[in-house]
Amino acid sequence: MANPVSRLWADYSNASPESKLRVRRILTGVWLLVVAVLAIWVIRNQEDQLRQIADRLRSANRTWLAIAVVVEIASMSTVALTYHLILKRLGHPISIPWLLHLHVQRAGVNFAAPFGGAATAYTWVGRLGQKNVPGEDAVLTLALRTLCVYVATLVVVVITFAVSGRPLFAGLGVIAMIAIVLLSIGIARKGRGDWKTLQRWARKLPARFQERVLTAIERFKEHRLRPQDLLRVVGSTLLTRFCTISLIYICIRALDVTPSVYALFIAYVSSFVAARLVPVLYGMGAIEGSLTVALQRSGVPAEVAVGSALLFRFFDFLAPSLIGLALYAWAERTNPSLRASTQTVPSEPQAEEPEDL
């Protein structure tokens, strides 16, 4: 007898885009209701702890908060650098400041339309169309960056094992890190347009992932991308991951607690997984909860764990989203041609999925 969960997932995977969007909207409404109920319960039953959290936030170190602003700007700049590297390789040399401005606008659109990546993809394609970038190249850029986000996060997971302090996990993490380094060197030295090795590995993946990876490789070959081109993008994406981990550290230090290295990495990994499980407002509720639990289990006091999670979400999501929404509205108002853009989002799976912002 087939697993009911697997059967439901298979039905969802084979559904039309309209049906998927309808399901996501229903699930989003249910999740927001759950978050609201939980928030009301906490407010009514945890008044003393909420008071302690509020006191901690009011006494937060202003210097560390200022550093958090700088690190978040650096984090968004590394995202713009990633886009710059991909677009430049595709023959579209667009400046990093312009891409940073567009990235922040996309964050605002994601905040206003939290039902997946289609709205942000449309904004991305339309704005790049003003720079004469074809829609196919714009979507390929999103696909390539999303792929590198998962690769970079896999590296972070390996590092998490290495710094866990548990001999078995640490040993496995070190071995995996050595394998990643050797693999990267091999790709850099031999990957001059030869995708055969990666295609052979891709055919060993599960059917669902195999088709996507092989399709992506064929698109990369059409654009004459080389395997070592991926290394540069993965490298810049890793910078973004480490900026995010640094921001978690800064938010905890602002509340006068020094976390362990393992606490930072496990908190990041848990929040990344939570964001994928709840793809609405970039994991609203799930990220805060996963960060709090991970930090508490790593020895951070409860009120500090909650307070730092709230600070992190403010700097990493809420502030950039509100600024981006304002920039998007201002761009639409001052440049009417943006509203009349004829660019469309190509009908590809990437345009339907939540893209890592």
N, C-alpha and C positions, 0 to 999 in steps of 0.2 A: 504494500500500500504506500502510495506516494506521501511524502511529508507535506502536511497542509501549508506550512510556511513556504516551502519550495514551490508548491503549486500556485499559491497566490503571487509569489514573486515572478514566476514564469508568465502568468496572465498579465501582470503589470508590464513586464518587459516587452511583451508582444502587442500591447495596446497602442492605439493611435495617439499622436501627440496631444490631441484635444482631450482624450480620456485621461491621459497622464496628468495634464494640467488640472482637470477637475478633481482628480484624486488628491493632488498636492494641496489644492485649495481646501478641501475637506479636512485633510490631516492637519493643515496649518491652523484652521479654526479650532479643531479639537485640542491641538497643542497649546494654543494661546489661552484657551479656556482652562486647561490643566494648570498652566503657569499662573493664571489669575487666582484660581482657587488656592494653590499652594502659597501664593503671596499673601492672601487674606489670612490663611491659617497661621503663617509665620508672624504676621503683624499682631494677631490677636493672642498668640500663645508664647511668643518669644520676646516680649517687650524689654525685659532686662538685658538680654543679649543684643537686641537691636540698639539699645541705648549705649552699650559698651562699644558697638561697632561705630556708631555715630561719633562718640567721643574720640575714638581712634582716628577717624577720618578728619575730624576737626583739628587734631594735633599733628597731622601728617607733615613731614619735613618738606618745607617749600623748595629747598635746593634740589631734593630728589625729584620733586614734581616737575621742576624746570628741566631737569635732565631727561625726564620721561618725554616731554614735548620734543626735545632735540632728537631722541632715539626714534620716536614715531615718525618724525619727518625723514630721518635717515632710512627707516624701514620702507616708507612709501617711495623714496627715491631709488632704492634698490629694485623695487618692482618696475619703476620706469626704466631703469638701466636694463633690466631683463627684456622688456619690450623693445628697447632701442637696439639691443644686440640681435634680436630675431629679425626685426624689420630691416635693419641694415644689411643683414645677410640675404634677405629677400630682395634687396635692391631699393629700399625706401629709407634713406638716411634722415630720420626725424629726430629732432633734438630731445634730450632728456627732460628739460623743463616743460616742454609742450606735452610730452607724454605723462609727466607727473600731474599736470593740470587735468588731463583727460582721465587719468586713473582716479583722482579724487572725485571728479564728476560721476564716474561709474559707481563709486561707493555711495554717493548720494542717491543715484537711481536705484541701486540695490535696496537702500533703506526705504524708498518710497514705493517700490514694487517688489515685495519680498516673496514672489512666487516662482523663483528660479532664475536662470541666467539669460533668458531670452531678451528681457528688457535691457539689461546691461550690454548684451551682445549687440543689440540694435544700435544703442548709443555709440558703442565702440566702432562698429562698421560705418555708421553715418558720419561720425566726426573724422575718422581716417579717410573717408571718401573726399572730404574737403582738402586733403593733402594728396589726392590722386592715388590712393592706395586701393587696389581692387578688393571687392568684398571677400573673394576667396583667400587672398593673402591675409586680410584682417582676421578672418576666422581661423586660419592656419596658425596665426600668431597666438591666439587664445588657446588653441588645442596644444600647441607645443609648450606653452608656459604651464598649462595644467598638468601635462605629462611630467614636466620637470619638477613641479611642486610635489608630486607623489614620490618621485625619485629622491628628491632632497629630504623629504620627510622620512623615507626609508633609511637614509644615512643617519638622521637624527635618532631614529629608533635604535639603530645599531650602537650609536654613541651612548644612548640611555642604558643599554645592556652593559656596556663597557664600564660605566661609572656607577653601576648599581651597588657595588660593594659585596655582592654575592659571588664567590669564586667561580661557580659554574657559569652564571650569566656573564660575568666579566670576561671569562676566558672565551666564551662564544662571541662576545662583542668584539674582542680584540682580533680574533680570527677573521670575523666578517669584515672588520675595517681593513685588515691587510688584503683580503680578497678584493674589496672595492678599489683600493689604491692600485693593485696590480691590474685589475680590469680596466681602470681608467687609463693607465699607462699604455696598455695594449691597444685600446681604442684610439688613443692619441697618436700612436706610432704607426698603426696599420690601417686606421679607418679613413683612408683617402677615397671616399666615395663608395667603398665596398660595404654594403649592408647585409651580405650573405650570412655572416655569423649571427647578427641580431635577428634576422629572419628565421634562422634555424632554431634559435632559442625561443622566439615568439611562438613557433608551432607547437611547443611543449606546454604552453599555457592553457588554462581552461578555455572552452570554445568561445564563451562570451568575450573574454579579454583578448583571445587570440585574433579574432576578426578585427577588433579595433586597432590593435597594435600593428598588425600586418597592413591594414588600410592606411594607418598613419605613416608607416615606412614607405609605402608606395607614393604617398603625397610628398614626402620629404625627397624622395628620389626624383620626382618630377621637377622639383624646385632646385635640384642639384645640391641639396644639403648633404653634408658629410657627417658621419657619426661623431667626429670630434667637435663639430659645431654644437652638439648637445652638451658637451662638457662645459663650454663657456656659459651656457644658459643655466645648467644645473649649478654651476659655481655661484652665479649671481643670485639664483633662487635660494641657495644655502645662506647667503648673506642676509636675505630677508628672514629666514627661519631663525638665525642667530640674533637678529635684531628683536624679533618677537620674544625670544627667550630672555634676552637682556631686559626687555620692558617688564616682563614678569618679575625679574629680580629687583628692578628699580621700584616697582610698586610695593613690594614687600619691604624693601629697605626704607621706603618713605614712612612706613609704620613702625620703624625702629626694631626690626627683626632681620637677622641674617640667615637666609635659607641655605641648605646644602645644594651642591651641584646636581645631585640626583633628584632632589625635590623639584628643581627648575625643569629638568628634562622630562620627568614623568608628568609634571603638570602640563607642559606644552603638548606632549603626545596625547594625553587624555582629552585636552580641549580640542585638538585637531580631529580626533575620532568623534567627539560629541558634535562638532560642527557639521560633520558629514551625515550623522544620524538624524539631525534636526536642521535641514537646510532652509530655515526661515529666519530672516534678520540675522544671518550668519550664526545660527545656533543659539538664539536667545533663550535663556533659561538653562539650556543644557551645558553651555560653556561655563557659565558662572558656577553651576553645581559641580561639574567635573573638576574645575580648578580648585574649588573649595575643598572637596573630598580628597583630592590628590595631595594638596598642601597639608591638610590636617593629618593625613596618614603618614606624612613625612616629618611630622613633629612641629609644624607651625601652629600656634594657638588659634582657636576657632575664630575669635573676633578679628584676628589679623588675616586669616585665610579668606574670610568673607570680604573684609574691607579691601584687601589687595586685589581680589577678583573683580570687585566693583570698580576700583581704580583702573585696572587693566582694561576692562571693557569700555570705560569712558575714553581712555586715550587711544585704544586700538580700533574701536568701532563707532561709538556714539559721536565723538567730536569730529572725526574725519567725515562721517556720513552727513552730519548737519552742515558742515562747511561745504562738502561736495554738492549737496542739494542746493545750497545758495549759489554756488558757482555755476551749476547747471542752469538754474533759472535765470541768472544774469546773462549767461552766454546765449540762451534762447531769446532773451529780450533785446540784447544789443546786436544780435546777428540773426535777423529773420530768415536768412537763407538756410540756417541749420534746420528750421522747422520744415522747410520745403525740400529736404534732402531726398534724392531719388534712390539712394543706396538701400539695398535690402539684405537681410541676413540669409546667406545660403542655407538651404534645407539640409542640415547635417546634424548628427547627434549632439555635437558639442554645443550647438546653439540652444539645446533643450535642457542642458544640465547646469547646475549651479557652479559657476567658475570661481576658483579661489581668488578672493580680492585681497 
